[in-house]
């Protein structure tokens, strides 16, 4: 961390620092913007990986909703028959099955 004198040029300061540190193993000489870019590149990589994993979790949850809806639709569930006998309409039964699918998928997404 070197602070330049007012009016000093960055190029001449970089050349001077590079010449002085040449005997110390050729360290990388960076300005503030270059240092920030190199320090945040690792975090950006991990953040990108987290976004990909989140997208996969959402995709799996959506596939679970679709699978649950397809699996529930054709079966003759005794509870559905009982609810229909008690006055539930077909639209209410379909809505109940859809909400059940959404809740199962939400728990699966949170638990994943």
For each residue, the residues with C-beta under 8 A, 3 or more apart:
1:
2: 13 17
3:
4: 8 10 13
5: 8
6:
7:
8: 4 5 12 13
9: 12 13
10: 4 13 14 31
11: 14 15
12: 8 9 15 16
13: 2 4 8 9 10 16 17
14: 10 11 17 18 29 31
15: 11 12 18 19
16: 12 13 19 20
17: 2 13 14 20 21 29
18: 14 15 21 22 29
19: 15 16 22
20: 16 17
21: 17 18 24 26 27 29
22: 18 19 26
23:
24: 21 27
25:
26: 21 22
27: 21 24
28:
29: 14 17 18 21
30: 34 35 38
31: 10 14 34 35
32: 35 36
33: 36 37
34: 30 31 37 38
35: 30 31 32 38 39
36: 32 33 39 40
37: 33 34 40 41
38: 30 34 35 41
39: 35 36 42 43
40: 36 37 43 44
41: 37 38 44 45
42: 39 45 46
43: 39 40 46 47
44: 40 41 47 48
45: 41 42 48 49
46: 42 43 49 50
47: 43 44 50 51
48: 44 45 51 52
49: 45 46 52 53
50: 46 47 53 54
51: 47 48 54 55
52: 48 49 55 56
53: 49 50 56 57
54: 50 51 57 58
55: 51 52 58 59
56: 52 53 59 60
57: 53 54 60 61 109 112
58: 54 55 61 62 109
59: 55 56 62 63
60: 56 57 63 64 108 109 112
61: 57 58 64 65 105 106 108 109 112
62: 58 59 65 66 105
63: 59 60 66 67
64: 60 61 67 68 101 104 105 108
65: 61 62 68 69 101 102 104 105
66: 62 63 69 70
67: 63 64 70 71
68: 64 65 71 72 100 101 104 105
69: 65 66 72 73 97 98 101
70: 66 67 73 74
71: 67 68 74 75
72: 68 69 75 77 97 100 101
73: 69 70 97
74: 70 71
75: 71 72
76: 80 81
77: 72 80 81
78: 81 82
79: 82 83
80: 76 77 83 84 93
81: 76 77 78 84 85
82: 78 79 85 86
83: 79 80 86 88 92 93 96
84: 80 81 87 88 90 93
85: 81 82
86: 82 83
87: 84
88: 83 84 92 93 96
89: 92 93
90: 84 93 94
91: 94 95
92: 83 88 89 95 96
93: 80 83 84 88 89 90 96 97
94: 90 91 97 98
95: 91 92 98 99
96: 83 88 92 93 99 100
97: 69 72 73 93 94 100 101
98: 69 94 95 101 102
99: 95 96 102 103
100: 68 72 96 97 103 104
101: 64 65 68 69 72 97 98 104 105
102: 65 98 99 105 106
103: 99 100 106 107
104: 64 65 68 100 101 107 108
105: 61 62 64 65 68 101 102 108 109
106: 61 102 103 109 110
107: 103 104 110 111
108: 60 61 64 104 105 111 112
109: 57 58 60 61 105 106 112
110: 106 107
111: 107 108
112: 57 60 61 108 109
